[in-house]
């Protein structure tokens, strides 16, 4: 029996959020959406996600800062950064904050899902 996974998506752009949520729900993941870091921290404590997807560009605290705080609260949960810039500096900063992966937007759906599945499998 396949385990039911809960994913916290932190994405301020409604169109991106809706698209990512639709993709994840098509694979039977439960998706909790947060529009900013404060909402994400609230859902982290209340819903205990199995994986976090965080957009690097967020209102208020950016995805790097949110990742640092989440890692302090829940060390074992994989966090995958999503960003519009694919520079070695952006990736290095994401990894230094505690992200396991960095996905460039726009992404190919199958590659995106593979990253999600690999991080969920390695968590267990």
C-alpha positions in Angstrom: 0.0 0.0 0.0 1.4 3.4 -1.0 1.9 5.9 1.8 -0.1 9.1 1.7 2.2 12.0 1.7 1.6 15.6 2.8 3.5 18.4 1.0 3.7 22.0 2.1 3.9 24.3 -0.9 5.2 27.9 -0.1 4.4 29.9 -3.2 3.2 33.5 -3.4 2.2 33.5 -7.1 -1.4 32.2 -7.3 -1.0 30.9 -10.9 2.2 29.0 -10.0 0.7 27.7 -6.8 -2.4 26.4 -8.6 -0.4 24.7 -11.3 2.0 23.0 -8.8 -0.9 22.0 -6.6 -2.8 20.4 -9.5 0.4 18.5 -10.6 0.9 17.1 -7.0 -2.7 16.3 -6.4 -2.8 14.3 -9.7 -0.3 12.0 -8.0 -2.5 11.8 -4.8 -0.3 14.0 -2.6 -2.1 16.1 0.0 -1.0 19.7 -0.6 -1.1 22.5 1.9 -0.5 25.9 0.4 1.1 28.9 2.1 1.5 32.3 0.4 4.4 33.5 2.6 6.9 32.4 5.3 4.6 33.3 8.3 1.8 31.1 7.0 4.2 28.4 6.1 5.6 28.3 9.7 2.0 28.0 11.0 1.2 25.1 8.7 4.5 23.4 9.5 3.6 23.2 13.2 0.0 22.3 12.6 0.2 19.8 9.7 3.6 18.2 10.0 4.4 17.9 6.3 6.5 15.1 4.8 8.2 17.5 2.3 8.3 21.2 1.8 8.5 23.0 -1.6 9.6 26.6 -1.1 9.8 29.3 -3.7 12.9 31.4 -3.2 11.1 34.7 -4.1 8.5 35.4 -1.4 7.0 38.5 0.1 8.6 39.5 3.4 11.2 36.8 4.3 12.6 35.1 1.2 12.7 31.4 0.7 16.2 31.1 2.1 15.2 32.7 5.4 12.1 30.5 5.6 14.2 27.4 5.0 16.6 28.2 7.8 13.8 28.6 10.3 12.0 25.5 9.1 15.2 23.5 9.4 15.5 24.6 13.0 12.0 23.4 13.7 11.9 20.2 11.7 15.4 18.9 10.8 14.4 15.7 9.1 11.9 17.1 6.6 13.3 17.5 3.1 13.0 21.0 1.7 13.1 21.5 -2.1 13.7 25.1 -3.3 12.0 26.4 -6.5 13.5 29.4 -8.1 13.7 31.4 -11.4 17.5 31.7 -11.3 19.8 28.8 -12.1 23.1 30.2 -11.0 25.6 28.3 -9.0 25.4 31.0 -6.3 21.6 30.7 -6.0 21.9 26.9 -5.7 24.7 27.1 -3.2 22.8 29.5 -1.1 19.7 27.2 -1.1 21.8 24.2 -0.1 23.6 26.2 2.6 20.2 27.0 4.1 19.2 23.4 4.2 17.5 22.6 0.9 18.1 19.1 -0.5 17.3 20.1 -4.1 16.9 23.2 -6.3 14.4 23.2 -9.1 14.5 25.8 -11.8 11.2 27.4 -13.0 9.8 26.6 -15.4 10.3 22.9 -14.9 9.5 19.7 -16.8 6.7 17.9 -14.9 8.2 14.5 -14.9 11.6 15.7 -13.7 9.8 17.7 -11.0 7.8 14.7 -9.8 10.9 12.5 -9.8 12.7 15.0 -7.5 9.6 15.0 -5.2 9.4 11.2 -5.1 13.1 10.7 -4.6 13.1 13.1 -1.6 10.1 11.4 -0.1 11.6 7.9 -0.5 14.9 8.9 1.0 13.2 10.5 4.0 11.7 7.1 5.0 
